Amino acid sequence: MSQAKSHAADAGERTKKALILEVARELAKPRYTPAEIEQIRRKLIANLGAHGKTSVEYIVSVLQEAGMRVVMSTKSDTEGQYEEEFSDLLHFSTLDEAEMCLVRLDELLRKFVAEGESAAAERVREVARLGRRRAEMIARNHKVDATKRTEKEEIAQWFGIWLNTPDAFFDWLEIRKQSPEFQSRFPQLPEEEA
């Protein structure tokens, strides 16, 4: 290859690399899964035409080189979709958010068990155990406001009970929320509709 052609190829690679990083920054994801990689790949083709055709491996290498987190499953793409379902599950700064988190975990667990996806079902339990540990850690942190620590203590208990008895959990939770002890600990919570 002549020096001029080599230089042009280098310029093309730099342009492609710059575009990959630009698109990734526009997406602004905490991590890039196969779905985001595919979006980037399509955007390259849209912007650069035939020259934009790029391998997934190259895009991944550019993102990783730039310090971006890439989660590429070595298993099927459906596993990658499951990973997407797990992301952002553990947001529970309030009791209501914790309940919604457990509802979603329960839905995922039931779905994966019904589909015979034992590895994915175990991943749901793993996420729930992580949620319980996070809540326990915050509950023990004396730098955190006492009210918030009390909530996290309650949330940790919820995760523990769900992990041990998922089938009975939501019935237990309804009874728990109506108990005088719960209502005296969390009086600021609005009454739920009857």
Secondary structure, DSSP 8 states (H G I E B T S, - for coil): --HHHHHHHHHHHHHHHHHHHHHHHHHT-SSB-HHHHHHHHHHHHHHHGGGG---HHHHHHHHHHTT--B---SS-HHHHHHHHHHTT----SSHHHHHHHHHHHHHHHHHHHHTT-HHHHHHHHHHHHHHHHHHHHHHH-TTS-HHHHHHHHHHHHHHHHHHH-HHHHHHHHHHHHHSHHHHHH-TTS-----
